[in-house]
């Protein structure tokens, strides 16, 4: 791709110490503060505000009204240096807010190739993986984690410190109050296990053998009559445990708030 010097509209305000990459387009009324890095080929639309401490990767699209890198909404924050990091080729839609980290981790991170739809909020110290989709108005509380390829439906609220595993899919309008393990679909009220994200896994190239192994792992976790601790012990006792099952075991063991339950009546 042929690059050229940045195109900065004369109605934009860009701090002279900001590092603006090759081929960047900055539209009218954008504000970019000091201590900001914008990678090559990124396009920032009108009225976006990129605050100090923001690091934006290459080939990103930042839409109108987005506000990235504001100070955390955390009463313990006392002005310490921290950053908000956006990976390459990520799309940040209208009026998304991303706050930078606190002294707890020093950073808020959104990975590469993500789509963060309009009005989403990514709070301080969150970590969002690669290829993640957050639909309109998803709200991530502080320290939340979202794994690679996860999809979170619109208007979903994620409690602080919750974890959503890779390749998980959560329906729209729910509250995430427990961790959502990898490869699953989650829905209902309260949020609960709704099966394996089979369609998504097939689209991403998972073999039928892997999908069957994932299904069997969740059968043991949710439908064997064992409690979670005993189910994990049984799974760990399998000397031939597959990588996907090991991912599930590791996620459950790392959970501090517990995982979502099976749907009532199942």
TILUM-88607 format. One record per residue (C-alpha): x, y, z; residue in three letters; chain. Coordinates in pm, 1 decimal, always signed. Example, Ala and Ser with C-alpha at 12.3 -4.5 7.8 and 13.67 -1.06 7.14 Angstrom:
<sites>
SITE        X        Y        Z residuo cadena
SITE  +1230.0   -450.0   +780.0     Ala      A
SITE  +1367.0   -106.0   +714.0     Ser      A
</sites>
This chain:
<sites>
SITE        X        Y        Z residuo cadena
SITE     +0.0     +0.0     +0.0     Unk      A
SITE   +139.1   +338.3   -101.2     Unk      A
SITE   +154.1   +578.0   +193.2     Unk      A
SITE   +189.0   +953.7   +203.9     Unk      A
SITE   +232.3  +1221.7   +463.7     Unk      A
SITE    -53.7  +1268.8   +708.9     Unk      A
SITE   -352.8  +1472.0   +597.2     Unk      A
SITE   -454.9  +1698.1   +884.3     Unk      A
SITE   -749.2  +1930.8   +836.2     Unk      A
SITE   -671.7  +2288.6   +939.2     Unk      A
SITE   -972.6  +2282.3  +1174.7     Unk      A
SITE   -824.2  +1994.5  +1375.0     Unk      A
SITE   -614.3  +2056.8  +1687.9     Unk      A
SITE   -309.8  +1830.7  +1700.8     Unk      A
SITE    -46.5  +1876.3  +1970.7     Unk      A
SITE   +299.1  +1925.5  +1818.4     Unk      A
SITE   +441.3  +1647.3  +2035.6     Unk      A
SITE   +188.8  +1388.0  +1915.2     Unk      A
SITE   +343.8  +1124.6  +1687.9     Unk      A
SITE   +130.2  +1098.8  +1375.3     Unk      A
SITE   +216.6   +821.6  +1130.0     Unk      A
SITE   +241.2   +818.8   +753.8     Unk      A
SITE    -85.5   +831.6   +562.3     Unk      A
SITE   -299.5   +927.4   +862.4     Unk      A
SITE   -616.5  +1125.1   +788.9     Unk      A
SITE   -742.3  +1363.5  +1057.1     Unk      A
SITE  -1076.8  +1532.1   +987.7     Unk      A
SITE  -1211.1  +1869.3  +1113.4     Unk      A
SITE  -1257.9  +1934.5  +1485.2     Unk      A
SITE  -1053.5  +1634.6  +1595.0     Unk      A
SITE   -847.9  +1701.7  +1910.4     Unk      A
SITE   -526.9  +1506.0  +1961.7     Unk      A
SITE   -336.8  +1580.8  +2282.2     Unk      A
SITE    +30.6  +1540.1  +2370.9     Unk      A
SITE   +178.2  +1196.0  +2441.8     Unk      A
SITE    -30.2  +1030.2  +2169.6     Unk      A
SITE    +82.5   +790.5  +1898.0     Unk      A
SITE   -127.9   +730.4  +1585.2     Unk      A
SITE     -8.1   +453.5  +1353.9     Unk      A
SITE    +30.2   +462.5   +977.7     Unk      A
SITE   -283.6   +477.6   +767.2     Unk      A
SITE   -528.5   +538.9  +1049.6     Unk      A
SITE   -833.2   +756.9   +973.9     Unk      A
SITE   -978.8   +971.8  +1253.6     Unk      A
SITE  -1316.3  +1126.1  +1178.9     Unk      A
SITE  -1455.5  +1463.1  +1284.4     Unk      A
SITE  -1503.2  +1548.4  +1651.1     Unk      A
SITE  -1308.2  +1252.2  +1787.6     Unk      A
SITE  -1098.1  +1331.3  +2094.8     Unk      A
SITE   -772.4  +1139.7  +2141.6     Unk      A
SITE   -636.3  +1216.1  +2485.5     Unk      A
SITE   -290.4  +1195.9  +2635.6     Unk      A
SITE   -163.1   +842.3  +2687.0     Unk      A
SITE   -336.8   +692.5  +2382.4     Unk      A
SITE   -157.6   +455.6  +2146.5     Unk      A
SITE   -345.6   +377.8  +1824.6     Unk      A
SITE   -215.9   +116.7  +1580.6     Unk      A
SITE   -202.9   +113.7  +1202.9     Unk      A
SITE   -496.0   +118.3   +958.3     Unk      A
SITE   -753.3   +187.5  +1231.2     Unk      A
SITE  -1078.8   +374.8  +1174.2     Unk      A
SITE  -1193.2   +604.9  +1455.1     Unk      A
SITE  -1543.3   +738.8  +1393.8     Unk      A
SITE  -1714.4  +1064.9  +1488.2     Unk      A
SITE  -1729.0  +1153.7  +1854.6     Unk      A
SITE  -1514.1   +871.7  +1987.9     Unk      A
SITE  -1320.2   +960.9  +2304.2     Unk      A
SITE  -1011.1   +753.8  +2369.3     Unk      A
SITE   -766.9   +775.2  +2659.5     Unk      A
SITE   -965.9   +974.9  +2914.9     Unk      A
SITE   -876.9   +936.2  +3280.9     Unk      A
SITE  -1040.0   +641.7  +3460.5     Unk      A
SITE  -1372.2   +668.5  +3640.9     Unk      A
SITE  -1205.7   +526.4  +3950.8     Unk      A
SITE  -1192.0   +725.8  +4272.7     Unk      A
SITE   -856.6   +563.3  +4356.6     Unk      A
SITE   -697.1   +711.9  +4045.0     Unk      A
SITE   -453.5   +985.8  +4144.1     Unk      A
SITE   -313.2  +1102.2  +3812.2     Unk      A
SITE    -53.0   +831.7  +3758.5     Unk      A
SITE    +85.7   +773.7  +3410.7     Unk      A
SITE   -100.9   +506.9  +3216.3     Unk      A
SITE   -204.5   +428.4  +2860.9     Unk      A
SITE   -493.2   +319.3  +2639.3     Unk      A
SITE   -375.0    +94.1  +2356.9     Unk      A
SITE   -564.6    +16.1  +2035.7     Unk      A
SITE   -422.6   -251.7  +1803.2     Unk      A
SITE   -398.6   -250.5  +1424.5     Unk      A
SITE   -697.5   -241.0  +1187.4     Unk      A
SITE   -946.3   -196.7  +1469.5     Unk      A
SITE  -1266.2     -2.0  +1405.4     Unk      A
SITE  -1395.4   +227.3  +1681.2     Unk      A
SITE  -1745.9   +346.4  +1594.2     Unk      A
SITE  -1937.4   +660.4  +1692.7     Unk      A
SITE  -1916.0   +785.2  +2053.3     Unk      A
SITE  -1720.7   +491.8  +2189.9     Unk      A
SITE  -1533.2   +572.8  +2512.1     Unk      A
SITE  -1209.7   +400.9  +2612.2     Unk      A
SITE  -1044.4   +498.6  +2941.5     Unk      A
SITE   -677.4   +446.6  +3015.4     Unk      A
SITE   -550.9   +223.8  +3294.7     Unk      A
SITE   -486.6   +282.7  +3662.6     Unk      A
SITE   -186.5   +192.1  +3876.7     Unk      A
SITE   -332.8   -160.6  +3901.5     Unk      A
SITE   -210.1   -251.9  +3551.8     Unk      A
SITE   -113.0    +77.6  +3390.2     Unk      A
SITE   -301.5     +6.2  +3069.3     Unk      A
SITE   -630.3    -55.1  +2895.3     Unk      A
SITE   -590.7   -267.3  +2583.3     Unk      A
SITE   -804.1   -334.5  +2277.6     Unk      A
SITE   -641.2   -574.9  +2032.7     Unk      A
SITE   -617.6   -583.5  +1655.6     Unk      A
SITE   -895.0   -642.3  +1400.5     Unk      A
SITE  -1171.8   -561.3  +1648.8     Unk      A
SITE  -1505.6   -395.3  +1583.2     Unk      A
SITE  -1622.3   -179.3  +1873.4     Unk      A
SITE  -1967.3    -56.5  +1775.6     Unk      A
SITE  -2134.5   +273.7  +1861.3     Unk      A
SITE  -2170.7   +388.3  +2222.9     Unk      A
SITE  -1961.5   +108.9  +2374.9     Unk      A
SITE  -1758.3   +178.6  +2686.8     Unk      A
SITE  -1427.8     +8.1  +2768.1     Unk      A
SITE  -1332.0    +98.0  +3122.5     Unk      A
SITE   -992.9   +126.6  +3290.8     Unk      A
SITE   -762.0   -175.1  +3293.3     Unk      A
SITE   -978.0   -381.3  +3057.0     Unk      A
SITE   -810.2   -621.8  +2817.1     Unk      A
SITE   -994.1   -695.3  +2492.2     Unk      A
SITE   -832.9   -952.2  +2264.0     Unk      A
SITE   -802.4   -968.9  +1886.5     Unk      A
SITE  -1093.1  -1008.1  +1641.5     Unk      A
SITE  -1347.9   -919.5  +1910.7     Unk      A
SITE  -1688.1   -771.5  +1828.2     Unk      A
SITE  -1866.0   -558.2  +2088.7     Unk      A
SITE  -2208.2   -468.4  +1950.9     Unk      A
SITE  -2379.5   -134.9  +2015.9     Unk      A
SITE  -2367.6     +0.1  +2371.6     Unk      A
SITE  -2182.1   -288.4  +2534.9     Unk      A
SITE  -2045.8   -161.2  +2865.4     Unk      A
SITE  -1731.0   -318.1  +3008.4     Unk      A
SITE  -1662.6   -247.6  +3374.6     Unk      A
SITE  -1310.0   -197.3  +3501.8     Unk      A
SITE  -1060.8   -485.4  +3470.6     Unk      A
SITE  -1292.9   -692.5  +3249.3     Unk      A
SITE  -1128.7   -931.6  +3004.5     Unk      A
SITE  -1262.0  -1040.7  +2664.9     Unk      A
SITE  -1083.4  -1320.4  +2480.0     Unk      A
SITE   -995.8  -1340.9  +2111.8     Unk      A
SITE  -1285.9  -1381.7  +1866.2     Unk      A
SITE  -1552.0  -1329.0  +2134.6     Unk      A
SITE  -1878.0  -1159.3  +2034.0     Unk      A
SITE  -2084.5   -965.1  +2288.2     Unk      A
SITE  -2440.9   -867.3  +2194.1     Unk      A
SITE  -2567.2   -510.9  +2212.3     Unk      A
SITE  -2672.5   -343.3  +2537.9     Unk      A
SITE  -2490.1   -606.1  +2744.1     Unk      A
SITE  -2333.6   -493.0  +3070.5     Unk      A
SITE  -2019.4   -669.0  +3192.3     Unk      A
SITE  -1946.8   -640.7  +3564.1     Unk      A
SITE  -1598.3   -530.9  +3666.6     Unk      A
SITE  -1335.4   -806.5  +3683.2     Unk      A
SITE  -1545.7  -1048.5  +3477.1     Unk      A
SITE  -1379.9  -1262.3  +3210.2     Unk      A
SITE  -1525.0  -1369.5  +2876.6     Unk      A
SITE  -1340.8  -1657.8  +2712.3     Unk      A
SITE  -1220.4  -1677.7  +2354.8     Unk      A
SITE  -1471.0  -1768.7  +2083.3     Unk      A
SITE  -1761.5  -1716.6  +2326.1     Unk      A
SITE  -2083.0  -1554.4  +2205.5     Unk      A
SITE  -2315.0  -1365.2  +2439.6     Unk      A
SITE  -2664.3  -1262.9  +2333.7     Unk      A
SITE  -2795.2   -907.4  +2344.9     Unk      A
SITE  -2920.7   -724.1  +2649.7     Unk      A
SITE  -2781.9   -948.7  +2923.1     Unk      A
SITE  -2583.2   -887.1  +3241.8     Unk      A
SITE  -2251.2  -1066.1  +3276.5     Unk      A
SITE  -2212.5  -1128.3  +3649.4     Unk      A
SITE  -2011.7  -1451.4  +3624.6     Unk      A
SITE  -1724.4  -1548.9  +3397.4     Unk      A
SITE  -1821.4  -1685.7  +3055.5     Unk      A
SITE  -1588.1  -1970.7  +2956.1     Unk      A
SITE  -1442.0  -2023.6  +2607.0     Unk      A
SITE  -1628.7  -2158.2  +2303.3     Unk      A
SITE  -1979.1  -2126.1  +2449.6     Unk      A
SITE  -2303.1  -1946.9  +2373.4     Unk      A
SITE  -2452.6  -1763.1  +2670.5     Unk      A
SITE  -2802.8  -1626.4  +2715.0     Unk      A
SITE  -3114.8  -1639.0  +2933.6     Unk      A
SITE  -3173.9  -1462.6  +3264.9     Unk      A
SITE  -2966.7  -1496.9  +3474.0     Unk      A
SITE  -2695.9  -1545.1  +3213.3     Unk      A
SITE  -2626.0  -1915.5  +3166.9     Unk      A
SITE  -2467.3  -2175.0  +2942.7     Unk      A
SITE  -2668.2  -2221.4  +2622.0     Unk      A
SITE  -2448.6  -2468.9  +2437.2     Unk      A
SITE  -2138.1  -2456.8  +2221.5     Unk      A
SITE  -2074.7  -2176.3  +1971.5     Unk      A
SITE  -2067.8  -2441.2  +1698.9     Unk      A
SITE  -2139.8  -2217.8  +1400.0     Unk      A
SITE  -1871.9  -1968.1  +1500.8     Unk      A
SITE  -1615.7  -2242.2  +1558.0     Unk      A
SITE  -1683.0  -2399.6  +1218.3     Unk      A
SITE  -1648.7  -2061.1  +1049.2     Unk      A
SITE  -1308.2  -2023.0  +1211.3     Unk      A
SITE  -1182.6  -2359.7  +1096.0     Unk      A
SITE  -1225.8  -2578.8  +1402.8     Unk      A
SITE  -1247.3  -2946.2  +1310.8     Unk      A
SITE  -1547.6  -3160.3  +1399.7     Unk      A
SITE  -1316.3  -3359.4  +1626.5     Unk      A
SITE  -1225.7  -3043.7  +1820.7     Unk      A
SITE  -1590.5  -2937.5  +1845.8     Unk      A
SITE  -1684.3  -3283.2  +1976.8     Unk      A
SITE  -1406.8  -3259.6  +2237.2     Unk      A
SITE  -1532.7  -2916.6  +2347.3     Unk      A
SITE  -1887.6  -3052.4  +2369.0     Unk      A
SITE  -1774.7  -3345.7  +2581.8     Unk      A
SITE  -1577.3  -3115.7  +2811.7     Unk      A
SITE  -1886.3  -2906.3  +2879.9     Unk      A
SITE  -2097.3  -3219.2  +2926.5     Unk      A
SITE  -1863.6  -3313.9  +3210.4     Unk      A
SITE  -1864.5  -2961.3  +3353.4     Unk      A
SITE  -2237.6  -2898.8  +3337.3     Unk      A
SITE  -2429.8  -3224.5  +3292.4     Unk      A
SITE  -2237.2  -3503.4  +3463.1     Unk      A
SITE  -2370.5  -3442.2  +3813.1     Unk      A
SITE  -2025.8  -3339.7  +3934.0     Unk      A
SITE  -1956.3  -3007.5  +4098.4     Unk      A
SITE  -1714.4  -2779.9  +3913.8     Unk      A
SITE  -1414.0  -2874.4  +4130.5     Unk      A
SITE  -1466.6  -3248.2  +4079.1     Unk      A
SITE  -1534.4  -3199.6  +3709.0     Unk      A
SITE  -1206.0  -3013.4  +3668.1     Unk      A
SITE  -1024.6  -3288.2  +3857.3     Unk      A
SITE  -1170.9  -3547.7  +3621.3     Unk      A
SITE  -1076.1  -3348.5  +3313.6     Unk      A
SITE   -721.9  -3292.7  +3438.3     Unk      A
SITE   -688.0  -3667.3  +3492.1     Unk      A
SITE   -716.5  -3730.5  +3119.4     Unk      A
SITE   -363.8  -3779.0  +2988.8     Unk      A
SITE   -488.7  -3722.9  +2633.9     Unk      A
SITE   -668.1  -3395.1  +2704.6     Unk      A
SITE   -694.9  -3189.9  +2385.4     Unk      A
SITE   -575.6  -2827.0  +2364.5     Unk      A
SITE   -932.0  -2687.8  +2359.2     Unk      A
SITE  -1031.0  -2883.3  +2668.8     Unk      A
SITE   -712.2  -2764.7  +2839.0     Unk      A
SITE   -805.9  -2405.3  +2751.2     Unk      A
SITE  -1141.4  -2457.2  +2922.9     Unk      A
SITE   -979.6  -2610.9  +3231.7     Unk      A
SITE   -726.8  -2328.7  +3256.5     Unk      A
SITE   -999.1  -2065.5  +3223.6     Unk      A
SITE  -1214.1  -2220.1  +3496.9     Unk      A
SITE   -917.4  -2252.5  +3730.9     Unk      A
SITE   -827.7  -1887.0  +3672.7     Unk      A
SITE  -1180.2  -1767.3  +3743.0     Unk      A
SITE  -1216.6  -1572.1  +4065.6     Unk      A
SITE  -1588.9  -1498.5  +4038.3     Unk      A
SITE  -1706.1  -1839.6  +3919.8     Unk      A
SITE  -1840.3  -1937.0  +3579.1     Unk      A
SITE  -2193.4  -1900.2  +3450.5     Unk      A
SITE  -2420.1  -2192.3  +3546.3     Unk      A
SITE  -2608.5  -2433.6  +3326.2     Unk      A
SITE  -2956.3  -2313.4  +3233.6     Unk      A
SITE  -3208.0  -2395.3  +3502.7     Unk      A
SITE  -3404.4  -2706.7  +3426.4     Unk      A
SITE  -3128.9  -2854.8  +3210.0     Unk      A
</sites>
